[in-house]
Amino acid sequence: MTIKEKQDELISDFSFMENWMDKYEHIIQLGKELPLIDEQYKTPEHLIKGCQSQVWLHTEMKDGLLHFTADSDAVITKGLVSLMITVFSGHTPKEIATAEIYFIDAIGLSSHLSPTRSNGLLSMLKQIKLYAIAYEAKSQSQKNGTEL
């Protein structure tokens, strides 16, 4: 699935929920289903800055695709990072870096999260995009025979 298709699927999933308590419960459930990050990546350098809760994000490149693992010490935040991983994991750095992200507004997260959680969500998005840009730059420099 493309990033756009994954976003559309999430929007569709959330559209069946009638109220925000159901949506919050779904987000929490997604967090519970998030594959565990390897403990070796629960370090300060993997923490996302700008999140009220602790959120660790690890990125690996496999066969030209970025794969993310994450964890958080807060259940809602763990669900939010799970949404991000669902959308972005398994795509090329270029696809991630250039993707237009619209599911956050379409689901209503922007207007239903507290300002600190909204800032944290944007920090997650920013960090994922920064990883993608860095991996893309590294890939380009290797193709050109130069090092960063």
N, C-alpha and C positions, 0 to 999 in steps of 0.2 A: 504494500500500500504506500502511496505517496504521503507526504506530510499533509497535504490538503485533504486527502481522503481520510486520514486518521483524525484530523480536526473535525471534519464533517460527521464522522462516526461518533465522536464524543458529543458533539452538539445534538445529534439524534438521540443518543442514550439519555442525555440530561433532559431533553424535551418531553420525555414520558413521565417525568417526575413532577408532581403537582405543586409541591411547596418546597421551601428551602430547607426544612428539617430533613426531608427525604434526600435532597441533594447533598447536604452535609454528611448524612449517614453513608451515602454512596462514596463520597470522597474519602471518608474514614475507612471504608471497606477496601477501596483501592490501595490505600496505604498499608493495610494489613496484608494485602496480596503482593506487595512490592518485594521482589527478590532481595535478600539481605546483601548489603555491601560487605565485602571482606573487611574484617576488623583492622587490617593493616592500613586501610584508607581512612579510618576515623581519626584523622590527625588535623592539626590546625591548618596545614596547607591545603586541605581538601574542604575546609569549611567555606560556605558561601557567605561573604560579607554582605550585610544589609538585611539579614533575616533576624527577626526577634528570637526565634528558636534556633537551636543548632541544626544545621543541615550540611551533611557531607555529600559531596558529589565527586565521583571518579569517572574518568573517561578513558576508553581504550579504543584504538584503531585496529580493526580486523578486516582484512581483505578490502581495504579502502572505505570501510563504513565505520562510523563512530557508534560505540555502544556505551551506555551510561548505567551506572549503578549509584544508588543513593540511600540515605537513611536520615531520619530526624528524630529528635527527642520529643516531638509533639505530634499527636495523631493527625490533626488536620493538616499540618505542614507536610507530614509524610505522604498524605493523600495528594496534596498539591504537587509535590515533586514527582509523585507517581504519574500524574497527568502529563507533566513535562517529558518524562522518560518515555511514556507511551507514544507521544507525538514525534519525538526526535530520534530515539534510539534506532539504529539500523539504517541510517542515511549517510550520504557523503557529507564531508565538511561543507562543501559548496552549497548543497541543498539546504543544510541547516542554516548557514550564514545568510542566505538570501531569501529564506522562507518568510512569507507574510503570515503573521500570527494573528488570527481573528477569533479563535475559539474562546479565549478568556472573556472577551466582551459578549460574544454570542451566548455563552452559558449564563452570563450574569455575574461572574466572579468579581469583576471590577466594582460593581455596585453593592455586593453583598458581603464582601470581606471587610474586616476592620482595616483602617489605613496602614497599620503595621504589617498585617498579613498581606495586603496588596503590595506594599513595598517589598516584602520578602519574595512574593511571587515574581515580581519584576526583576529582582536580583537573581533569582534562579534562571529566568529567561536570559538575562544579560550574560551570566556566567556560561551557560550552554552555548550561546552565540560566540562568546569570546574563545571558548575552547575550539569551536568549529573554525573560526578565523585563524587561530594559531595553527591548527592541524593543516588547514588549506595552505597557509604560507609555507609551512615546513615541507609539504608535498611539492609545492611549486619550486622551492629552492633545491630540492633533491632532483627534480626533473631538469633543472637548469644547471645542475652540478655545483651549486653554491650552498653554503651553510648559513643559517641564520645567526 
